[in-house]
């Protein structure tokens, strides 16, 4: 499921001009998001991201992903991670823990293996 959210973004663009603009965050995750805005950003720069409730966190621009319909899209990661409760709760979403994701993937893989075995067994009968 793709998660999106409107955000506010502040920082300096590629030309070192300060800006504060609305933007769209997509592919939300516990570590950051992809952001779409009508500005060219410099990879490695720090921006301030503001959510709909006014909470602000610093984030690092880690990559330019694409330009969809002429709008640049960048990957950002929150500057503070494990020790920052604001970053953990920024999206207002509880993401599954890394441990539970591993268990879920393992269970899905095992069930897929079982289905494949059943499927191949039934083909032989």
C-alpha positions as CSV (number, residue, x, y, z in Angstrom):
1,X,0.0,0.0,0.0
2,X,1.5,3.3,-1.0
3,X,1.3,6.0,1.7
4,X,1.2,9.7,0.8
5,X,1.0,12.9,2.9
6,X,1.0,16.6,2.3
7,X,4.0,18.3,3.9
8,X,5.8,21.6,4.2
9,X,9.5,21.7,3.3
10,X,12.1,24.4,4.1
11,X,15.7,24.6,3.2
12,X,18.1,25.8,0.5
13,X,17.7,24.8,-3.1
14,X,20.5,24.0,-5.6
15,X,21.1,27.7,-6.2
16,X,21.4,28.3,-2.4
17,X,18.1,30.2,-2.3
18,X,16.1,29.7,0.9
19,X,12.6,28.3,0.4
20,X,9.5,27.2,2.3
21,X,7.0,25.4,0.1
22,X,4.2,22.8,0.2
23,X,5.3,19.4,-1.1
24,X,4.0,15.9,-1.4
25,X,5.6,13.0,0.5
26,X,5.2,9.5,-1.0
27,X,6.4,6.1,-0.1
28,X,6.3,7.0,3.6
29,X,8.4,4.8,5.9
30,X,9.9,4.9,9.3
31,X,13.2,6.4,8.0
32,X,11.8,9.1,5.7
33,X,10.0,9.3,2.3
34,X,10.2,10.3,-1.3
35,X,9.3,14.0,-1.7
36,X,8.0,15.8,-4.8
37,X,8.4,19.6,-5.1
38,X,9.0,22.2,-7.7
39,X,12.6,22.9,-6.6
40,X,15.9,21.4,-7.4
41,X,17.6,20.2,-4.3
42,X,21.2,19.3,-3.7
43,X,21.9,15.7,-2.7
44,X,23.4,15.7,0.8
45,X,21.6,18.9,1.9
46,X,19.5,19.2,5.0
47,X,15.9,20.2,4.8
48,X,13.2,20.7,7.5
49,X,10.0,18.7,7.0
50,X,6.8,19.8,8.6
51,X,3.7,17.4,8.9
52,X,0.1,18.4,9.0
53,X,0.1,18.7,12.8
54,X,3.0,21.1,12.7
55,X,5.7,18.7,13.9
56,X,9.1,19.5,12.3
57,X,12.1,17.2,11.8
58,X,15.4,17.6,9.9
59,X,16.0,15.3,7.0
60,X,18.9,14.7,4.6
61,X,18.4,14.6,0.9
62,X,20.0,11.2,0.0
63,X,19.1,10.9,-3.8
64,X,17.3,12.4,-6.7
65,X,14.9,9.7,-7.8
66,X,13.1,11.0,-10.9
67,X,11.1,13.9,-12.3
68,X,7.5,12.8,-12.6
69,X,5.6,15.1,-15.0
70,X,8.4,17.7,-14.6
71,X,8.3,17.6,-10.8
72,X,11.6,16.5,-9.2
73,X,11.4,13.7,-6.7
74,X,14.0,13.1,-4.0
75,X,14.6,10.5,-1.3
76,X,15.0,11.9,2.2
77,X,15.9,10.2,5.4
78,X,15.3,11.7,8.9
79,X,18.5,13.1,10.3
80,X,17.8,11.6,13.8
81,X,16.5,8.0,13.8
82,X,16.5,5.6,16.7
83,X,16.8,8.0,19.5
84,X,14.4,10.6,18.2
85,X,10.7,10.1,19.2
86,X,9.6,12.9,16.8
87,X,11.1,11.1,13.8
88,X,9.6,7.8,14.9
89,X,6.1,9.3,15.3
90,X,6.4,11.9,12.5
91,X,4.0,10.3,10.0
92,X,1.4,9.3,12.7
93,X,1.7,5.7,11.6
94,X,3.0,2.7,13.5
95,X,5.3,0.8,11.2
96,X,5.9,-2.9,11.9
97,X,9.1,-3.6,13.7
98,X,12.1,-5.0,11.8
99,X,11.7,-8.2,13.7
100,X,8.1,-8.7,12.9
101,X,8.6,-7.9,9.2
102,X,11.3,-10.6,9.1
103,X,8.9,-13.1,10.8
104,X,6.1,-12.1,8.4
105,X,8.4,-12.6,5.4
106,X,9.6,-15.9,6.7
107,X,6.0,-17.1,7.3
108,X,5.0,-16.0,3.8
109,X,7.9,-17.8,2.3
110,X,7.2,-20.9,4.2
111,X,3.5,-20.9,3.2
112,X,4.6,-20.3,-0.4
113,X,6.9,-23.3,-0.2
114,X,4.1,-25.4,1.2
115,X,1.7,-24.4,-1.6
116,X,4.4,-25.1,-4.2
117,X,4.9,-28.6,-2.6
118,X,1.2,-29.2,-2.6
119,X,0.9,-28.0,-6.1
120,X,3.7,-30.2,-7.4
121,X,2.4,-33.2,-5.4
122,X,-1.1,-32.8,-6.9
123,X,0.4,-32.6,-10.4
124,X,2.1,-35.9,-9.9
125,X,-1.0,-37.7,-8.7
